[in-house]
Amino acid sequence: MSKLTKIERDTEIYYNQSNAPMLIRTNDPKLIRKLNSLAADFPELCKLTEEDEICGSYFEVDKHRVSIHVTRPYSEERRQWQSRWAKENGLKGNTSAK
């Protein structure tokens, strides 16, 4: 597969409420590595169904293996507290949300 820009590395997740597996199509190399590792270790839960140089990799994944985590933004007060705590405890780097 040719190298894609970050904006071209997309992922599509097809999910319905039946017992069918979740279908994932992705061009994201990091996600492909994770899914390939899961498929190698647990073939009954995840399998690579197709690889396409243009469209990416297609996987069927057991629904119980995928989670979508949605979070609310932190308040400015909490961000400041976390920043102070990190500085006091020797953590370095950018502690603010991007």
C-alpha positions in Angstrom: 0.0 0.0 0.0 1.3 3.4 -0.8 1.9 5.8 2.0 -1.2 7.9 2.8 -1.4 11.3 4.4 -2.9 11.4 7.9 -6.1 12.8 6.4 -6.4 9.9 4.0 -6.0 7.3 6.8 -9.6 6.8 7.5 -11.5 4.1 9.4 -15.1 3.0 8.8 -16.9 0.9 11.4 -20.1 -0.9 10.4 -22.2 -1.9 13.4 -25.8 -3.1 13.8 -27.6 -4.5 16.8 -27.9 -8.0 15.5 -25.5 -10.7 16.6 -23.4 -10.3 13.4 -19.8 -9.2 13.9 -18.7 -5.6 13.6 -17.0 -4.8 10.2 -14.0 -2.5 10.2 -12.3 -1.1 7.1 -9.2 0.9 7.8 -6.2 2.5 6.2 -4.7 3.3 9.6 -1.4 1.4 10.0 -1.5 1.4 13.8 -5.1 0.1 13.9 -4.2 -2.6 11.3 -1.3 -3.8 13.4 -3.6 -4.0 16.5 -6.3 -5.9 14.6 -3.8 -8.2 13.0 -2.3 -9.0 16.4 -5.8 -9.7 17.8 -6.6 -11.9 14.8 -3.4 -13.9 15.3 -4.0 -14.4 19.0 -7.8 -14.9 18.8 -8.9 -16.0 15.4 -12.4 -16.8 16.7 -12.9 -13.1 17.7 -11.2 -11.2 14.8 -10.3 -12.1 11.3 -8.8 -10.2 8.3 -11.3 -10.7 5.5 -9.7 -8.7 2.7 -6.7 -6.5 1.9 -6.9 -3.9 -0.8 -4.1 -1.6 -1.8 -6.5 1.1 -2.6 -9.2 0.8 0.1 -7.2 -0.7 3.0 -7.8 -3.7 5.2 -11.2 -5.3 6.1 -11.8 -7.1 9.4 -14.7 -8.9 11.1 -14.5 -8.3 14.8 -16.6 -9.7 17.7 -18.7 -6.7 18.9 -17.6 -7.3 22.5 -14.0 -6.6 21.6 -14.6 -3.0 20.4 -15.4 0.0 22.6 -16.1 3.6 21.6 -15.3 5.9 24.5 -16.8 9.4 24.4 -15.7 11.9 27.0 -16.7 15.4 27.9 -14.1 18.1 27.9 -12.3 19.0 31.2 -13.1 22.3 32.8 -10.4 24.9 32.9 -10.2 24.4 36.7 -9.6 20.7 36.4 -7.0 21.2 33.7 -5.1 23.7 35.9 -5.3 21.3 38.9 -3.9 18.4 36.7 -1.1 20.7 35.4 -0.1 21.7 39.0 -0.3 18.0 40.1 1.8 16.8 37.2 4.5 19.5 37.9 4.6 18.8 41.6 4.9 15.0 40.9 7.7 15.3 38.4 5.7 14.6 35.2 6.9 16.4 32.2 5.4 17.2 28.8 2.2 18.9 27.6 -0.6 18.1 30.1 -3.2 20.2 28.4 -5.8 18.8 26.0 -5.2 19.3 22.3 
